Structures are given as C-alpha cells and as structure tokens.
C-alpha cells in the first residue's frame, strides 16, 4: 500500500493551496481517508477526514470553514483544499487511511503517507 501526498509549498497568509493524496494497493472506497499535520516541536494533530463513500466529513475546529476534504474513488485520490491560510497552518501534512472512521479520527491509521510541507508566511 502506498499513499503519495503532494501539493505542499510556500504561500502567503490569506492564500490557498490544495493537497492531493494518491492511494494504491488498497480497496480505496473501503477506507476512510484523513489528513493530519505536525508543526515543528508539536504533536501530530487531526485536520480532516472523509468516509469511504465520501458522504460524511469531519474537521478540526481550527480549520472548519477554511479547509475542505474531498475524494475521487474512481481515481483513488483524496484532496484537501485549504484557503485563508494562516501562519499557524504551517506544518508537514500527512494523508492517512483506516477502515474505521473512529480509529482514524483518533489518529490511528492503517497507512500513512510520507508528508508534504506547507509553509505559510505572514
């Protein structure tokens, strides 16, 4: 199984970025997909997740209304559209997968991607 994340970069505060994660080697629609992030010297934290069918999403309070998670089960991809970015959003972002939405929400993933850096300048 591979989860390949891309789309990170440097952006000014108030700007937008879209992260994408391509999955292979798993029955994609059977897995809830999520995004997590880890800032320097901080613990990894939950950002957003989406159910296998794409019908239900959950967001961290800190990103709700600014970020949107979506998935394309035909392409085995999950995206995170980030807008109105803030310097506090600076982190390495990871995509993750688990067949259980509860476990994924708790940060327990069956599979993790390699991470992509997002840096927001003030």
Phi, psi and omega in degrees: 000136176226137171240116185247110181264145177207172176108355179290171179168192179256130182217150177281155177305137183093349182275186184227153174212152173237122175266148178226145179230123179256128183251145176213153177085009178218161175281092195305314185291348179277354185244134164289144180240145181217165173239137176231164177216155178222117176272160180305132176063020176235161178282156176296140181228153178290141177243305183196157173212162182219141181289168184302320179277351179085006187272350184220131180234153177225142180230150169291149181303326186290343183240352183300132182091345179247328181250152176220127178259142178210164180217155176234102184287344175283331181254357182057047179231153174227133183246155172230106177273122184243127179229169183046050184293147181238155177306330180291348177277354179298124183182171166271127182257133182240139169264155185210159182221143171204148179287342179255121178294326181294315181293319180297316179301329179276001178090010178261111182245145173285327181218142177238145171276179187274348179095146175222135187278132172240124179236124180247118181267148181269000000 
